[in-house]
Amino acid sequence: MSNNHELFVKVDQALNQVRPYLEADGGGIELIQVTLDLVAQVALKGACTTCNMSHMTMKAGVEAAIKSAVPEIKSVEAVAL
């Protein structure tokens, strides 16, 4: 469990790279959990929830930042709150 907590912290820190860009557009992102099979689950917030570019944001921005900083992560998926 502590290993999963460490991954959670690393992924959350990686998200700090993209948060300012999302916030500048009225959106945001929250890390919900890192699953045991190394999937980072995130929730887009604010304007990002209805933006038609959110899929590109997830792949090009969020997933790239997370996988670059935490290569153990297998994938990133958006979840609804």
JOWOTA-V795486 format. One line per field, one symbol per residue. phi: phi as a letter, one per 20 degrees, with the letter a starting at -180 (. if undefined). burial: b if it has 9 or more other ideal C-beta (glycine too) atoms within 8 Angstrom, else e. A space follows every 10 residues. Layout:
phi: ???
burial: ???
//
This chain:
phi: .ffffffgff fffffffdgg ffffendabc feadffemde dcdfcmfffd ffefffgfff dfffffffec fffebccece e
burial: eeebeebbeb bbebbeebbe ebbebebbbe beebeeebbb bbbbbbebbe beebeebbbe bbbbbbbebb eebeebebee e
//
